């Protein structure tokens, strides 16, 4: 994967080398972008925080370009500034415990726990996001700044999975931008398993009930985005539904766009019932992209962000 490199050409010149603040919040190392714009009287200005989540076998540093593009985007005086925050997902970067836990069912490093491990990472990251939403306001205040007043999340691949989980489970998150991710984990993994089983010798893959055990299925059906969608109207009301952008690659075979068909159809049904589908939902498929954040997707994400400047 190319991380967020396609955002590089979209970073305003003045912010290509802007300072990065490194914070420790509850033992999670954060890379914080955009604070250098908030000096003097602006230090007391409320901001909007967007968490930028990296992909599998990547690190927080590979989200620098996305963070700079989000934090550096132009705004009018009545629009809140954006602070972008990146951190290593669980079992990645400085938090790595077991490399095998980031591998798939097949390959040189076979991991029979692939489905369990990957969901524990992405859900753990979603819980980290909610934890940081709890804790960051106090960190801002200790730093002499006004606390954030709005929260968003944006991720690539594994980070997009985590973004959808966080955004559909935490009502404080009002903006979700997911690149080459999926909102329906069981459908994604069943499809991946079926394709592998069709071309691998018998016995090379664990049986489905081991690869995707019943306890994992129960958890997924309780917290996964596709299963949270029906509760949105009841939990948040029609005017508080999160703004969601799904960006997929037409040639993506690892996380195919159609794996999220049920998730997106459910979202559209709820949002149309609430009368907010056109203003709060965006689905973009780059027909030439595989499993990467493309320039087309990066431009679409910045346009969606610009159109949702009031997401607080």
N, C-alpha and C positions, 0 to 999 in steps of 0.2 A: 504494500500500500504506500501511497505517496503522502500520507498524513494530510496536513492542511496546506501543503506547499502551493497549491493553486490560488490561495488567497494572497500570495506574495505580491503579485502585480497590482492588487487592489488596495494595498495599504497606502494611505496618503503619505507623501514624501516626508513630511514633518514627523511622522510616527514610525518610520521604518526602524529607527534605532532608539526609540524612546525607552527610558529606564524601566526595568522590571523590578518590582518589589517582591521580595521573598519572605513569606510569612509562615509561621508554624501555628496551626490551630488544632489543638487536641491531638498533637502528634502527626497531623497530616501536613506535609510540606506543600505550600501553595505558591504558584507563580501568578502574580497579580499585575494586570496591565491597565493603564489608564489613570492611575493615581497622580502621575506626573503632570497631568493636565489640570488637576484640581489643587491649585496652590493659592495662597493668600485668602481672599474672601471666598473664592470658589471651594476652598476646603470644607466649608460648612454647607455646601450644596448637596442635597439628597441625590443619590445616584441609583442606577439600575445595574444589578449584577447579572452577568450571564456566565454560567459555568460551561467550559469547553472541554469535552471529554474525548480522549484519544481512543484509537482502535486496539484490537488484540495484538499483542507482541510489540506494542509501541510504548511511548512515554509521554509525559506532559510536555516535554520540550518540543515535540513534533506538532503541538497545537499553537506554537508561538505566532505563526502567520495568521491563523484565524483570530486569535486573541487581539493582535495588533489591528487587524482590519475592523473588527467589531468596535474596539475601544477608540480607534482613531477616526471613525467615520464622522463626517461633518454633521452638524446639528445647528438648529436655530437656538436663539437665546432662551426660548421658552420650553425647550426639550431637555429632558434629564440626560446628563452624561452617562456613558456606559463604562463600567469596570468589568473586564473579562478575567476570569479566574480559571486556571488549569491545575490539575494535580494528577499524580500517578494513580491509576485504578488499582484495585487490590490485586496482589500477585504480579505487579508490573513495576518496572523501574526500581526506585528505591524501596518498594514494598514487596519485591519478589521473594517468594518463599520456595516455590517448586516450579521449575520450568515446564515440567510435564503437564502441569495443570492448565497451561495455555495452548496445549496441542490437541489435535483432533483424534477421532477414532482410529484413523489409519495414518500411515507415513512412517518415517524413520523412528519417531518417538510416539508410539501408539499410546493413547490415553483412553482406557475404557470408561473413565469418569467424565468424558468430554462434555456431555450435556449437563451433568450436575455441576461440574466445575465452572462452565461458562455462565450458567445462570447464577451461581453463587457470586461470581465476580460482578456481573452487571447489576444484580439486585443489591449487592453490597455497595456498589458505587452509588446507586440511587439513594440508599440509606445515608451514605456519606454526604450527598448533596443536601438532604434534609437536615442532617446534623449541622452542616456548615451554615444553612439558612438560620438555624437556631443560634449559632455561635458568632457569626461574622458581625452582626450589628454591634455587639459589645466591643469587638476588636476595632471596628471603625471609630467608636466613641473614645476608646482609650487613646487612639491615634489623633484625637482632636477633630474628628470628622463627623458629619451627620450620618446616621445609619442608612443603609439602603432601604428604598421604599418599594422596590419591585424586583422580581427574580425570573430569570430565564435559564434554559439549558439547551446546549447544542453539542452534538457529538457525531463521530464518524464510526461506522461499523459497530463494534462492541460498544463504543461510546454512544451511538445512536440508540441501540437497544436500551442502554441504561437511561438515556434521556427520556425515552417514551415511558419507561417504568416510573421514573421520578415524577415526570409531569402529570401522569394519569393517577398517581397516588397521593401527591402532595398538593393540596389546593392553593398553596401560596405561589406555585409556579404558574405563570400566565403566558409563557412563551416557550415553545418546543420546536427546535429545528434539527431534524435527523437526516444524516447522509448515509446512504446504503445500509440502513438498519431495518429492523422489523418490529412490528407491534404484536406479533402472534408467534411466540416462541415455539409452542408445540407443533404448529403447522410447519414452521421453518425446519425444525430438527427432524420431524418425521419425513419430510421431503428429502432432506440431506441423507438420512439413513437409508431410505428406499433406493436412491440412486447409487449409493455405495454398495448396498447389498446385491444389486443387479449385476455388478461387475467384479465383485470380490469373491474369492473362494469361500465355500461354506465353512463357517467356524471362525473366519477372520474377524468378524464383527460379533460383539456380544449380542444375545437376543434382545429384542426391543424392550422387554420388561426389565432388563438389567441396564440397558443403555439409557432408558428413560423410565426410571422406577416409579411405582405408584405414588410414593410420597412426594416426588418431584412434581408429578402431574397434579396432585392436590394443591401444592403450593402455587404452581403456575396458574391454575384455574382460579385461584383466589386473588393474586396480585398482578398478573400479566395485563398489559394494556388492553388487549382485545376483550378481556373479561371485566375491565373497569369501565369501559365506555358506557354500558347501560346504566351505570350509577351516576354518571356525570350530572345530568339534569337535576336529579334528586339532591346530590351532594353540594352542587355549586349554583344551580339556577341558570337560566338562559343567558344572562348578561355577564356571567363570570366564567364561561367556558374558556379554556386556554386556547390561544392561537397556536395552530399546529401546522408545520410545513414538513412534508415528506419529500425527500430528494433521492431518486433511485437511478441506477444504471440499467439501460436497456439490454446490455450484454453481460450483466452481472449473473454469474452462475452460482456463486457462493451464497449470496443473499438475494435471490431473485425477487423482483418487484411483486410478482404474483403471490408470493408467500404472505404479503400483507394485504391481499385483496379483501379478506374478511374483516380485518381491522379497519381498513379505510372505508369500506361500505358501512360498517357500524357507526363510524364517526360521522360520515355524511348524513346518515339517517337521523342521528340525534341532533346534529347541528342544523339540519334543514327543518326539523320539527321546532327548534328554537328560533329559527329565522335568522341565523348568523353564519351560515355555511360560506357564503360568498366573501365575507369580510374576515373570517377567522380560520379558514382552511385553505391550504395550498399544496397541490401535489405536482411535482415536476419530475419528469423522466427524461434523462439525457440519453437518446437512442444510441449514441456512440460510446458511452461510458461502460466500463466493466465495474469491478469492485473497488472503486476509488472515488474520492471527491474531485470532480472535474471542474474546469473553469466555468462551464455553464452552470453547474450547481452553485459554485461560490458566488457568482453574480446574482443568481436567483435568491440566495439566502440574504445577501445584503439588500436586495430590493424588498424582500419580505420584511426585513427588519426596519427598513425605512418607512414602510407602509404601516408599521405597527408601533410607531413612536410613542403611542399613548398606552403601551401595554401594561402600564402600572394602573 
